[in-house]
Amino acid sequence: MNVHHLFADSGERPVRYALSGAGGGFARTLLAQTLRIPRLVPAVLCDVDVERLHALCREVGYREDALSICTDATAVMAAAREGRVALVGDAALMGVSEWDILVEATGSPVHGWTMARDAIAAGRHVAMVSKEVDSVAGLHLAGLARERGVVYTTADGDQPANLIGLVTWAQTLGLDIVAVGKSTEYDLVLDPRAQTVTQLDTTVPAPGLTGLLELGDDVRATLAARAEAVSALPSGATADYCEMAVVANNTGFAPDTERLHYPVVRIAELADVYALREDGGVLHRPHAVDVFTALRLTGEVSFAGGVFVVVRTHDPVTWQTLAQKGHVVARNGKYAAIYLPYHLMGVETPLTLLSAVLHHRPSGGLAPRRVAVLAGRTRHALTAGTRLEMGGHHHDVTGVDAVLLRGEDAPARVAPLYLAADTTLARDVPAGALLGLDDLAAPDAGLLAAWQDGAPDDAEPAA
């Protein structure tokens, strides 16, 4: 992105933001980076644990006299007058302060969408970090924002926004995109001498993996063998499916399979792997979203949870020249991979906030529509009254596997995963079934209405 335009013709006006879920990891990275950007100012920070939030702010470098813990509207207004950052535990108090854009980072489907809706209704922009909210209510919120003349956008630094931006860049250049995606959160790191593979802080034996470092002539067979060699480690995360749902609905690309492919791939192999099946790759059809697990040797550079596009090559001389420069081109010369090996969380988010407020531009600049549905398929039979609790680092849902359905293949009354989260079942659901709206006893009425509002015009209305 050319960042120079962010400050052009904008005078000296600072951009003020509100931040929900302000005590979390993403929020910390944004708050720390904000201290280095004079034109960006946190106005009000909201978290259920205000004392933890206060300690976090002090830890990253905010002065004590710049912070004010507020428990009522009067205190919030006083903090604003005195130029201090209001720290609140009640989301209702955020609206009292003056600010331009909400950064929604709670990860809570119901609370997050409510705060985003209220911000838009008040004529304020929204940068959505909570992919759980976006996967259910993003289309609805985008529509509200258009009506109010404000920006609703994903946030740079998160993989969805970074990938949407890369896709927009590639499309602007006229590149013929076959697949788009990201890597999983943590690489697989192979130690050939120890015959082990490590993922984050877990190391397991992998004696056969060293012999699979090359793709060989049968790409899919090698990928299957690699998957078997690392089967002791987890593959796939609910958060990945959720992020790809957001990307799909903002780009028009769709899942190739509901559980995604999740191949174990070295960076230099991306163009060979994300080729069509007739060319030896994994894809049944073009225009796919997917996730891979990066395989590397100890000491090799990481993909760092980055994003990629795979494109068809057209002029062979151009792409041979690029291959000689080290770009990733398939062995058959038909495909090439272009990638960004990073996503820097809140360190990058100021780009979104400045662009949205000063220039009324969302990240990626694409009009969303329902191309994919993040749904849930039961791992085993679930009985009426079961609470579908959302929890863990990846916001998994009890007893349910995340699946990503192509929009045209999704049943009319399928339940989005994060509408089902933290509800109870109204009836028994057999193993392997997609959760439906009629299976949920009392989903949040507002979030349900937001989901239905984002449905295609020809979708079956809810009863």
GUTOR-125800 format. One record per residue (C-alpha): x, y, z. Coordinates in Angstrom, 2 decimals. Layout:
# residues N
<rec u="X" v="Y" w="Z"/>
...
This chain:
# residues 463
<rec u="0.00" v="0.00" w="0.00"/>
<rec u="1.17" v="3.52" w="-0.78"/>
<rec u="0.84" v="5.13" w="2.64"/>
<rec u="1.73" v="8.68" w="1.65"/>
<rec u="-1.84" v="9.48" w="0.63"/>
<rec u="-3.06" v="8.84" w="4.17"/>
<rec u="-1.89" v="12.25" w="5.30"/>
<rec u="-2.49" v="14.22" w="2.10"/>
<rec u="-4.97" v="17.10" w="2.39"/>
<rec u="-6.09" v="16.00" w="5.85"/>
<rec u="-4.90" v="19.00" w="7.79"/>
<rec u="-3.81" v="18.39" w="11.36"/>
<rec u="-6.91" v="16.51" w="12.45"/>
<rec u="-6.09" v="13.53" w="14.67"/>
<rec u="-7.89" v="10.23" w="14.20"/>
<rec u="-9.50" v="9.07" w="17.44"/>
<rec u="-10.54" v="5.48" w="17.99"/>
<rec u="-12.51" v="3.39" w="20.44"/>
<rec u="-11.27" v="-0.13" w="21.12"/>
<rec u="-13.39" v="-2.98" w="22.47"/>
<rec u="-11.74" v="-6.12" w="23.81"/>
<rec u="-8.94" v="-3.75" w="24.72"/>
<rec u="-7.26" v="-6.10" w="27.18"/>
<rec u="-6.51" v="-8.77" w="24.57"/>
<rec u="-3.41" v="-9.66" w="22.58"/>
<rec u="-4.42" v="-7.93" w="19.35"/>
<rec u="-5.39" v="-4.80" w="21.27"/>
<rec u="-2.01" v="-4.69" w="22.97"/>
<rec u="-0.18" v="-4.59" w="19.63"/>
<rec u="-2.37" v="-1.73" w="18.42"/>
<rec u="-2.05" v="0.26" w="21.64"/>
<rec u="1.73" v="-0.11" w="21.62"/>
<rec u="1.99" v="1.00" w="17.99"/>
<rec u="-0.33" v="3.95" w="18.53"/>
<rec u="2.26" v="5.53" w="20.81"/>
<rec u="4.51" v="5.87" w="17.77"/>
<rec u="1.90" v="7.60" w="15.56"/>
<rec u="1.13" v="11.17" w="16.73"/>
<rec u="-1.90" v="11.48" w="14.41"/>
<rec u="-3.62" v="8.45" w="16.00"/>
<rec u="-5.25" v="8.75" w="19.44"/>
<rec u="-7.08" v="6.18" w="21.60"/>
<rec u="-10.15" v="7.90" w="23.04"/>
<rec u="-11.91" v="5.13" w="24.96"/>
<rec u="-10.84" v="1.56" w="25.70"/>
<rec u="-13.35" v="-1.07" w="26.82"/>
<rec u="-12.67" v="-4.41" w="28.48"/>
<rec u="-14.54" v="-6.45" w="31.07"/>
<rec u="-11.39" v="-6.49" w="33.23"/>
<rec u="-10.60" v="-2.80" w="33.60"/>
<rec u="-7.78" v="-3.33" w="36.09"/>
<rec u="-6.03" v="-5.69" w="33.67"/>
<rec u="-6.56" v="-3.14" w="30.90"/>
<rec u="-5.07" v="-0.39" w="33.06"/>
<rec u="-2.02" v="-2.54" w="33.80"/>
<rec u="-1.59" v="-3.34" w="30.10"/>
<rec u="-1.67" v="0.33" w="29.14"/>
<rec u="0.97" v="1.18" w="31.73"/>
<rec u="3.12" v="-1.76" w="30.61"/>
<rec u="3.19" v="-0.68" w="26.95"/>
<rec u="4.10" v="2.89" w="27.85"/>
<rec u="1.03" v="5.06" w="28.56"/>
<rec u="1.57" v="7.55" w="31.37"/>
<rec u="-0.56" v="7.19" w="34.47"/>
<rec u="-1.84" v="10.76" w="34.11"/>
<rec u="-2.99" v="9.98" w="30.55"/>
<rec u="-5.40" v="7.26" w="31.73"/>
<rec u="-8.72" v="7.49" w="33.54"/>
<rec u="-10.77" v="4.54" w="34.82"/>
<rec u="-14.39" v="5.59" w="34.32"/>
<rec u="-17.52" v="4.00" w="35.75"/>
<rec u="-20.13" v="6.47" w="34.51"/>
<rec u="-20.83" v="8.88" w="31.66"/>
<rec u="-19.77" v="11.93" w="33.65"/>
<rec u="-16.31" v="10.47" w="34.19"/>
<rec u="-15.98" v="9.56" w="30.51"/>
<rec u="-16.88" v="13.10" w="29.43"/>
<rec u="-14.44" v="14.54" w="31.95"/>
<rec u="-11.65" v="12.31" w="30.60"/>
<rec u="-12.40" v="13.53" w="27.08"/>
<rec u="-12.29" v="17.19" w="28.12"/>
<rec u="-8.98" v="16.68" w="29.88"/>
<rec u="-7.40" v="14.75" w="27.01"/>
<rec u="-7.11" v="11.46" w="28.89"/>
<rec u="-7.91" v="7.96" w="27.64"/>
<rec u="-11.10" v="6.63" w="29.20"/>
<rec u="-10.92" v="3.01" w="30.39"/>
<rec u="-14.38" v="1.47" w="30.80"/>
<rec u="-15.85" v="-1.92" w="31.60"/>
<rec u="-19.32" v="-1.11" w="30.27"/>
<rec u="-19.66" v="-0.98" w="26.49"/>
<rec u="-22.56" v="1.46" w="26.82"/>
<rec u="-20.08" v="4.09" w="28.04"/>
<rec u="-18.04" v="4.01" w="24.83"/>
<rec u="-20.61" v="6.06" w="22.96"/>
<rec u="-20.34" v="8.93" w="25.42"/>
<rec u="-16.86" v="9.86" w="24.25"/>
<rec u="-15.95" v="11.54" w="20.95"/>
<rec u="-14.18" v="9.28" w="18.46"/>
<rec u="-14.15" v="8.46" w="14.75"/>
<rec u="-13.82" v="4.71" w="14.42"/>
<rec u="-14.45" v="1.60" w="16.52"/>
<rec u="-11.90" v="-1.19" w="16.50"/>
<rec u="-14.00" v="-4.19" w="17.51"/>
<rec u="-11.75" v="-6.91" w="18.97"/>
<rec u="-13.82" v="-8.73" w="21.59"/>
<rec u="-14.19" v="-11.97" w="19.62"/>
<rec u="-17.74" v="-12.16" w="21.01"/>
<rec u="-20.37" v="-12.65" w="18.28"/>
<rec u="-23.26" v="-11.03" w="20.17"/>
<rec u="-21.41" v="-8.24" w="21.99"/>
<rec u="-19.20" v="-7.47" w="19.03"/>
<rec u="-22.00" v="-7.10" w="16.52"/>
<rec u="-24.03" v="-5.00" w="18.96"/>
<rec u="-21.17" v="-2.57" w="19.51"/>
<rec u="-20.47" v="-2.37" w="15.76"/>
<rec u="-24.14" v="-1.77" w="14.99"/>
<rec u="-24.38" v="1.00" w="17.59"/>
<rec u="-21.23" v="2.67" w="16.27"/>
<rec u="-22.53" v="2.66" w="12.69"/>
<rec u="-25.94" v="3.92" w="13.82"/>
<rec u="-24.13" v="6.85" w="15.45"/>
<rec u="-22.37" v="7.67" w="12.17"/>
<rec u="-19.00" v="6.20" w="13.15"/>
<rec u="-16.72" v="3.92" w="11.15"/>
<rec u="-15.95" v="0.33" w="12.20"/>
<rec u="-12.77" v="-1.72" w="11.75"/>
<rec u="-13.78" v="-5.30" w="12.47"/>
<rec u="-11.13" v="-7.50" w="14.06"/>
<rec u="-13.61" v="-10.05" w="15.46"/>
<rec u="-13.90" v="-12.49" w="12.56"/>
<rec u="-16.56" v="-14.32" w="14.59"/>
<rec u="-18.81" v="-11.27" w="14.23"/>
<rec u="-17.95" v="-10.75" w="10.57"/>
<rec u="-18.74" v="-14.36" w="9.64"/>
<rec u="-22.33" v="-13.92" w="10.87"/>
<rec u="-23.17" v="-10.23" w="10.64"/>
<rec u="-20.54" v="-8.75" w="8.33"/>
<rec u="-22.81" v="-8.40" w="5.32"/>
<rec u="-25.53" v="-6.80" w="7.44"/>
<rec u="-23.07" v="-4.36" w="9.03"/>
<rec u="-21.59" v="-3.48" w="5.64"/>
<rec u="-25.08" v="-2.66" w="4.41"/>
<rec u="-25.81" v="-0.49" w="7.43"/>
<rec u="-22.52" v="1.33" w="6.90"/>
<rec u="-23.38" v="2.08" w="3.26"/>
<rec u="-26.74" v="3.49" w="4.35"/>
<rec u="-25.08" v="5.71" w="6.96"/>
<rec u="-22.25" v="6.80" w="4.69"/>
<rec u="-19.50" v="5.35" w="6.88"/>
<rec u="-16.84" v="2.68" w="6.41"/>
<rec u="-17.13" v="-0.90" w="7.63"/>
<rec u="-13.89" v="-2.75" w="7.01"/>
<rec u="-11.63" v="-5.59" w="7.99"/>
<rec u="-8.47" v="-4.48" w="9.79"/>
<rec u="-4.98" v="-4.54" w="8.31"/>
<rec u="-2.66" v="-6.77" w="10.31"/>
<rec u="-5.22" v="-9.56" w="10.48"/>
<rec u="-4.89" v="-12.22" w="7.77"/>
<rec u="-8.32" v="-11.56" w="6.18"/>
<rec u="-7.61" v="-7.89" w="5.47"/>
<rec u="-4.07" v="-8.62" w="4.30"/>
<rec u="-5.31" v="-11.30" w="1.93"/>
<rec u="-8.21" v="-9.19" w="0.65"/>
<rec u="-5.71" v="-6.44" w="-0.07"/>
<rec u="-3.39" v="-8.83" w="-1.90"/>
<rec u="-6.28" v="-10.16" w="-3.99"/>
<rec u="-7.35" v="-6.60" w="-4.85"/>
<rec u="-3.78" v="-5.79" w="-5.89"/>
<rec u="-3.55" v="-8.91" w="-8.08"/>
<rec u="-6.92" v="-8.26" w="-9.72"/>
<rec u="-6.00" v="-4.64" w="-10.44"/>
<rec u="-2.94" v="-5.93" w="-12.28"/>
<rec u="-5.09" v="-8.28" w="-14.36"/>
<rec u="-3.54" v="-11.41" w="-12.90"/>
<rec u="-5.58" v="-14.58" w="-13.43"/>
<rec u="-6.03" v="-15.83" w="-9.86"/>
<rec u="-6.59" v="-19.56" w="-9.31"/>
<rec u="-6.35" v="-19.78" w="-5.51"/>
<rec u="-5.94" v="-17.51" w="-2.50"/>
<rec u="-5.18" v="-18.36" w="1.08"/>
<rec u="-2.97" v="-18.23" w="4.12"/>
<rec u="-0.79" v="-20.46" w="6.21"/>
<rec u="-1.77" v="-21.90" w="9.54"/>
<rec u="-0.74" v="-20.06" w="12.68"/>
<rec u="2.32" v="-22.23" w="13.35"/>
<rec u="4.78" v="-23.87" w="10.95"/>
<rec u="5.96" v="-27.46" w="11.05"/>
<rec u="9.71" v="-27.35" w="11.69"/>
<rec u="11.61" v="-30.48" w="10.67"/>
<rec u="14.89" v="-31.46" w="12.28"/>
<rec u="16.34" v="-34.08" w="9.87"/>
<rec u="19.10" v="-35.10" w="12.27"/>
<rec u="16.72" v="-35.80" w="15.16"/>
<rec u="13.98" v="-37.06" w="12.81"/>
<rec u="11.43" v="-34.94" w="14.66"/>
<rec u="8.99" v="-32.22" w="13.72"/>
<rec u="8.01" v="-29.34" w="16.00"/>
<rec u="4.87" v="-27.21" w="15.98"/>
<rec u="5.11" v="-24.32" w="18.45"/>
<rec u="6.07" v="-26.09" w="21.70"/>
<rec u="5.17" v="-29.67" w="20.70"/>
<rec u="7.75" v="-32.03" w="19.19"/>
<rec u="6.90" v="-35.48" w="17.85"/>
<rec u="8.86" v="-38.17" w="16.01"/>
<rec u="8.57" v="-37.95" w="12.22"/>
<rec u="11.06" v="-40.48" w="10.83"/>
<rec u="9.50" v="-40.58" w="7.36"/>
<rec u="9.22" v="-36.87" w="6.77"/>
<rec u="12.83" v="-36.27" w="5.73"/>
<rec u="12.32" v="-38.47" w="2.69"/>
<rec u="9.29" v="-36.40" w="1.68"/>
<rec u="10.98" v="-33.00" w="1.38"/>
<rec u="10.62" v="-33.12" w="-2.41"/>
<rec u="7.17" v="-33.23" w="-4.05"/>
<rec u="8.14" v="-35.87" w="-6.58"/>
<rec u="6.12" v="-36.63" w="-9.68"/>
<rec u="2.86" v="-37.36" w="-7.81"/>
<rec u="2.12" v="-34.21" w="-5.83"/>
<rec u="-1.07" v="-35.43" w="-4.19"/>
<rec u="0.54" v="-38.72" w="-3.13"/>
<rec u="3.42" v="-36.85" w="-1.50"/>
<rec u="1.00" v="-34.55" w="0.30"/>
<rec u="-0.95" v="-37.55" w="1.60"/>
<rec u="2.27" v="-39.15" w="2.87"/>
<rec u="3.32" v="-35.92" w="4.58"/>
<rec u="-0.06" v="-35.64" w="6.28"/>
<rec u="0.31" v="-39.17" w="7.58"/>
<rec u="3.85" v="-38.46" w="8.83"/>
<rec u="2.65" v="-35.51" w="10.97"/>
<rec u="-0.74" v="-36.93" w="11.96"/>
<rec u="0.21" v="-36.76" w="15.64"/>
<rec u="-0.01" v="-32.97" w="15.42"/>
<rec u="-3.28" v="-31.05" w="15.05"/>
<rec u="-4.29" v="-29.85" w="11.61"/>
<rec u="-6.90" v="-27.20" w="11.01"/>
<rec u="-8.34" v="-24.62" w="13.39"/>
<rec u="-11.78" v="-23.11" w="13.72"/>
<rec u="-10.21" v="-19.67" w="13.42"/>
<rec u="-8.81" v="-20.57" w="9.98"/>
<rec u="-12.24" v="-21.50" w="8.64"/>
<rec u="-13.71" v="-18.32" w="10.07"/>
<rec u="-11.04" v="-16.14" w="8.48"/>
<rec u="-11.49" v="-17.84" w="5.11"/>
<rec u="-15.25" v="-17.22" w="5.33"/>
<rec u="-14.54" v="-13.50" w="5.71"/>
<rec u="-12.10" v="-13.60" w="2.78"/>
<rec u="-14.54" v="-15.52" w="0.59"/>
<rec u="-17.36" v="-13.07" w="1.18"/>
<rec u="-15.10" v="-10.11" w="0.44"/>
<rec u="-13.42" v="-11.50" w="-2.68"/>
<rec u="-15.85" v="-13.91" w="-4.35"/>
<rec u="-13.46" v="-16.87" w="-4.00"/>
<rec u="-14.98" v="-20.02" w="-2.48"/>
<rec u="-13.81" v="-23.19" w="-0.67"/>
<rec u="-12.78" v="-26.11" w="-2.86"/>
<rec u="-13.86" v="-28.54" w="-0.12"/>
<rec u="-15.74" v="-27.90" w="3.11"/>
<rec u="-12.86" v="-28.97" w="5.36"/>
<rec u="-10.28" v="-27.19" w="3.18"/>
<rec u="-7.21" v="-29.03" w="1.91"/>
<rec u="-4.64" v="-28.11" w="4.58"/>
<rec u="-1.69" v="-29.52" w="2.63"/>
<rec u="1.73" v="-29.64" w="4.29"/>
<rec u="3.74" v="-27.49" w="1.88"/>
<rec u="7.14" v="-25.84" w="1.57"/>
<rec u="6.92" v="-22.23" w="0.41"/>
<rec u="8.59" v="-22.95" w="-2.94"/>
<rec u="5.89" v="-25.55" w="-3.71"/>
<rec u="2.80" v="-23.35" w="-3.45"/>
<rec u="2.38" v="-22.91" w="-7.21"/>
<rec u="2.66" v="-26.67" w="-7.83"/>
<rec u="0.26" v="-27.61" w="-5.03"/>
<rec u="-2.45" v="-25.00" w="-5.71"/>
<rec u="-2.79" v="-25.98" w="-9.34"/>
<rec u="-5.83" v="-27.62" w="-10.89"/>
<rec u="-5.99" v="-31.40" w="-10.61"/>
<rec u="-5.46" v="-31.86" w="-14.34"/>
<rec u="-2.14" v="-30.08" w="-13.83"/>
<rec u="-1.17" v="-32.24" w="-10.86"/>
<rec u="-2.39" v="-29.97" w="-8.06"/>
<rec u="-5.10" v="-30.31" w="-5.41"/>
<rec u="-7.82" v="-28.02" w="-6.78"/>
<rec u="-11.02" v="-29.41" w="-8.28"/>
<rec u="-11.92" v="-25.95" w="-9.60"/>
<rec u="-10.37" v="-22.50" w="-9.81"/>
<rec u="-11.10" v="-19.44" w="-7.64"/>
<rec u="-10.58" v="-21.29" w="-4.36"/>
<rec u="-9.80" v="-20.16" w="-0.82"/>
<rec u="-7.66" v="-22.49" w="1.24"/>
<rec u="-5.19" v="-22.87" w="4.11"/>
<rec u="-1.86" v="-24.70" w="4.14"/>
<rec u="0.60" v="-25.71" w="6.84"/>
<rec u="4.10" v="-24.47" w="6.11"/>
<rec u="6.87" v="-27.08" w="6.35"/>
<rec u="10.42" v="-25.84" w="6.86"/>
<rec u="13.76" v="-26.99" w="8.15"/>
<rec u="15.27" v="-25.72" w="11.39"/>
<rec u="16.76" v="-22.30" w="10.68"/>
<rec u="14.77" v="-21.66" w="7.50"/>
<rec u="12.61" v="-18.58" w="7.24"/>
<rec u="8.99" v="-18.87" w="8.36"/>
<rec u="5.88" v="-18.06" w="6.33"/>
<rec u="4.82" v="-16.30" w="9.57"/>
<rec u="1.09" v="-16.83" w="9.09"/>
<rec u="1.25" v="-14.90" w="5.84"/>
<rec u="-1.04" v="-14.86" w="2.82"/>
<rec u="-0.71" v="-15.85" w="-0.83"/>
<rec u="-2.32" v="-15.85" w="-4.25"/>
<rec u="-1.61" v="-18.40" w="-6.97"/>
<rec u="-2.05" v="-17.12" w="-10.52"/>
<rec u="-1.89" v="-18.57" w="-14.00"/>
<rec u="1.12" v="-17.46" w="-16.00"/>
<rec u="0.57" v="-16.25" w="-19.56"/>
<rec u="3.72" v="-14.89" w="-21.13"/>
<rec u="6.34" v="-17.63" w="-20.52"/>
<rec u="9.28" v="-15.28" w="-21.00"/>
<rec u="8.01" v="-12.92" w="-18.29"/>
<rec u="7.57" v="-15.68" w="-15.76"/>
<rec u="10.81" v="-17.43" w="-16.65"/>
<rec u="12.54" v="-14.11" w="-15.97"/>
<rec u="10.76" v="-13.88" w="-12.63"/>
<rec u="11.60" v="-17.48" w="-11.79"/>
<rec u="15.25" v="-16.72" w="-12.36"/>
<rec u="14.92" v="-13.90" w="-9.84"/>
<rec u="13.69" v="-16.39" w="-7.25"/>
<rec u="9.93" v="-16.03" w="-7.56"/>
<rec u="7.81" v="-19.12" w="-6.96"/>
<rec u="6.82" v="-20.59" w="-10.32"/>
<rec u="5.43" v="-24.11" w="-10.80"/>
<rec u="7.66" v="-26.74" w="-12.37"/>
<rec u="5.38" v="-26.87" w="-15.41"/>
<rec u="5.53" v="-23.08" w="-15.75"/>
<rec u="1.74" v="-22.71" w="-15.74"/>
<rec u="1.27" v="-21.21" w="-12.26"/>
<rec u="3.05" v="-18.78" w="-9.97"/>
<rec u="2.64" v="-17.94" w="-6.28"/>
<rec u="2.87" v="-14.42" w="-4.86"/>
<rec u="2.90" v="-14.06" w="-1.11"/>
<rec u="3.31" v="-11.79" w="1.90"/>
<rec u="5.14" v="-13.69" w="4.66"/>
<rec u="3.71" v="-11.73" w="7.57"/>
<rec u="0.68" v="-10.41" w="9.36"/>
<rec u="1.68" v="-7.97" w="12.06"/>
<rec u="-1.61" v="-7.71" w="13.96"/>
<rec u="-2.23" v="-4.26" w="15.44"/>
<rec u="1.12" v="-2.97" w="14.24"/>
<rec u="-0.49" v="-2.65" w="10.79"/>
<rec u="-4.00" v="-1.65" w="11.87"/>
<rec u="-3.24" v="2.10" w="11.95"/>
<rec u="-3.20" v="1.97" w="8.12"/>
<rec u="-6.84" v="0.92" w="8.19"/>
<rec u="-7.87" v="3.50" w="10.78"/>
<rec u="-6.20" v="6.40" w="8.99"/>
<rec u="-7.46" v="5.33" w="5.57"/>
<rec u="-11.05" v="4.79" w="6.73"/>
<rec u="-11.37" v="8.07" w="8.61"/>
<rec u="-9.26" v="10.42" w="6.49"/>
<rec u="-10.09" v="9.00" w="3.07"/>
<rec u="-13.24" v="6.93" w="3.57"/>
<rec u="-11.54" v="3.81" w="2.22"/>
<rec u="-11.97" v="0.25" w="3.52"/>
<rec u="-9.14" v="-2.28" w="3.39"/>
<rec u="-9.39" v="-4.00" w="0.01"/>
<rec u="-12.27" v="-1.85" w="-1.18"/>
<rec u="-14.50" v="-4.73" w="-2.30"/>
<rec u="-18.28" v="-5.04" w="-1.90"/>
<rec u="-19.02" v="-8.16" w="0.20"/>
<rec u="-21.60" v="-10.79" w="-0.70"/>
<rec u="-22.37" v="-14.26" w="0.64"/>
<rec u="-20.07" v="-16.65" w="-1.19"/>
<rec u="-19.32" v="-19.02" w="1.69"/>
<rec u="-20.97" v="-20.01" w="4.96"/>
<rec u="-19.02" v="-20.88" w="8.09"/>
<rec u="-21.13" v="-23.67" w="9.55"/>
<rec u="-20.79" v="-26.47" w="12.10"/>
<rec u="-20.94" v="-30.23" w="11.59"/>
<rec u="-21.40" v="-32.39" w="14.69"/>
<rec u="-18.51" v="-34.68" w="15.65"/>
<rec u="-20.89" v="-37.03" w="17.46"/>
<rec u="-24.56" v="-37.18" w="18.34"/>
<rec u="-25.66" v="-34.26" w="20.52"/>
<rec u="-28.76" v="-34.26" w="22.70"/>
<rec u="-31.36" v="-31.57" w="23.25"/>
<rec u="-30.27" v="-29.16" w="25.97"/>
<rec u="-26.55" v="-29.42" w="25.12"/>
<rec u="-24.87" v="-26.05" w="25.47"/>
<rec u="-22.66" v="-25.25" w="22.48"/>
<rec u="-19.98" v="-23.42" w="24.41"/>
<rec u="-17.42" v="-21.31" w="22.59"/>
<rec u="-13.95" v="-21.33" w="24.07"/>
<rec u="-10.24" v="-21.92" w="23.75"/>
<rec u="-7.62" v="-19.99" w="21.83"/>
<rec u="-9.33" v="-20.63" w="18.49"/>
<rec u="-12.91" v="-20.13" w="19.77"/>
<rec u="-13.94" v="-23.72" w="19.11"/>
<rec u="-17.55" v="-24.75" w="19.67"/>
<rec u="-18.38" v="-27.77" w="21.85"/>
<rec u="-18.87" v="-31.00" w="19.90"/>
<rec u="-18.79" v="-29.28" w="16.51"/>
<rec u="-16.27" v="-29.14" w="13.68"/>
<rec u="-16.10" v="-25.94" w="11.66"/>
<rec u="-16.82" v="-26.39" w="7.95"/>
<rec u="-16.77" v="-23.85" w="5.15"/>
<rec u="-19.60" v="-24.35" w="2.66"/>
<rec u="-19.92" v="-22.84" w="-0.77"/>
<rec u="-22.89" v="-20.48" w="-0.64"/>
<rec u="-24.82" v="-22.31" w="-3.35"/>
<rec u="-24.32" v="-25.63" w="-1.55"/>
<rec u="-25.41" v="-24.43" w="1.91"/>
<rec u="-28.91" v="-25.53" w="3.03"/>
<rec u="-31.32" v="-22.62" w="3.29"/>
<rec u="-31.66" v="-22.91" w="7.07"/>
<rec u="-28.10" v="-23.83" w="7.97"/>
<rec u="-26.91" v="-22.09" w="11.13"/>
<rec u="-23.73" v="-20.00" w="10.98"/>
<rec u="-21.29" v="-21.41" w="13.51"/>
<rec u="-21.01" v="-18.29" w="15.63"/>
<rec u="-24.75" v="-17.79" w="15.83"/>
<rec u="-24.87" v="-21.30" w="17.34"/>
<rec u="-22.02" v="-20.55" w="19.74"/>
<rec u="-23.11" v="-20.32" w="23.38"/>
<rec u="-26.67" v="-21.37" w="22.60"/>
<rec u="-28.39" v="-24.64" w="23.58"/>
<rec u="-29.85" v="-27.28" w="21.31"/>
<rec u="-33.62" v="-27.40" w="20.95"/>
<rec u="-33.55" v="-31.03" w="19.81"/>
<rec u="-31.27" v="-34.02" w="19.31"/>
<rec u="-28.81" v="-33.72" w="16.42"/>
<rec u="-27.19" v="-36.85" w="14.93"/>
<rec u="-23.48" v="-37.26" w="14.33"/>
<rec u="-22.16" v="-35.70" w="11.15"/>
<rec u="-25.11" v="-33.34" w="10.71"/>
<rec u="-24.91" v="-29.67" w="9.86"/>
<rec u="-26.36" v="-27.51" w="12.60"/>
<rec u="-29.50" v="-25.74" w="11.44"/>
<rec u="-31.39" v="-22.73" w="12.70"/>
<rec u="-34.18" v="-25.00" w="13.87"/>
<rec u="-31.72" v="-26.93" w="16.05"/>
<rec u="-31.04" v="-23.87" w="18.21"/>
<rec u="-33.26" v="-23.19" w="21.20"/>
<rec u="-32.83" v="-19.44" w="21.56"/>
<rec u="-30.20" v="-17.81" w="19.38"/>
<rec u="-29.69" v="-14.10" w="19.95"/>
<rec u="-32.54" v="-12.42" w="18.10"/>
<rec u="-30.52" v="-9.43" w="16.92"/>
<rec u="-27.66" v="-11.54" w="15.61"/>
<rec u="-30.11" v="-13.91" w="13.90"/>
<rec u="-31.79" v="-10.96" w="12.19"/>
<rec u="-28.38" v="-9.68" w="11.07"/>
<rec u="-27.56" v="-13.09" w="9.56"/>
<rec u="-30.88" v="-13.25" w="7.72"/>
<rec u="-30.47" v="-9.71" w="6.43"/>
<rec u="-27.19" v="-10.72" w="4.78"/>
<rec u="-28.76" v="-13.65" w="2.91"/>
<rec u="-29.02" v="-13.57" w="-0.91"/>
<rec u="-32.29" v="-12.16" w="-2.22"/>
<rec u="-33.45" v="-15.58" w="-3.41"/>
<rec u="-32.72" v="-17.37" w="-0.12"/>
<rec u="-35.54" v="-19.01" w="1.75"/>
<rec u="-36.78" v="-16.72" w="4.55"/>
<rec u="-36.70" v="-17.97" w="8.12"/>
<rec u="-39.89" v="-19.20" w="9.68"/>
